[in-house]
Amino acid sequence: MAFFKYSLIRGILFLAFFLIAYLAVDLSPLTSALVGALFAFLVSYLFFRKQREGATAVVAKTFAPNAATTQSAGAVADADAEDALIDANPDIWIDADRKSGTAGYDKTEEA
């Protein structure tokens, strides 16, 4: 259902942008199709992430139901530990992008 929903959204976006380019801007049908496809892609990429990920999950589950994860066992264990910590303590914030030992580090202190 998620794949159908996302495809329907993309189709409606394409049709809307195609008609705008063809009727309002008066471009050729081929150029209008290219403009419609480009803008439908951009809008769906920027604003419909949740639906895109749902559609991707459906496709992955359909074509590779037994596929292994691409993450290492250590990365999966770290993610599980962080999830458990957040579930147990909702007031704790984890910044996984920051390397350890850099909290509060300011380059202006070196000078």
C-alpha positions, 0 to 999 in steps of 0.5 A, a space after each residue: 500500500 505504501 508503494 502505491 500511495 507514494 507512486 500516486 503522489 509522484 504521479 499527481 505531482 508529475 501531472 500537475 507540473 506537466 500541465 503547468 509547464 504545457 498550458 501556462 508556460 506553453 512549452 513543448 510536450 517533451 520539455 513539459 514532460 521533462 520539467 514535470 518529471 524534474 519538479 515531481 522528483 524534487 518535491 517528492 524528495 524534499 517533502 515526502 521522505 516518510 512515504 518514500 522510505 515506506 515504499 522503499 521498505 515494501 520493495 526491499 521486503 518484496 524482492 529481498 526478504 532474507 537480505 542481511 543488514 549492511 551495518 556491522 554487528 557493532 553498529 547494530 549493538 551501539 544503535 540498540 544500546 542508544 535506543 534502550 538508553 533513550 527509552 529508559 531516560 527520555 530526557 537524555 539527548 544523544 548526539 551520535 554525530 559528535 566524536 567522543 571527547 569533543 564536547 565543549 571543545 572550542 577552537 578559540 581556546 587554543 589561541 
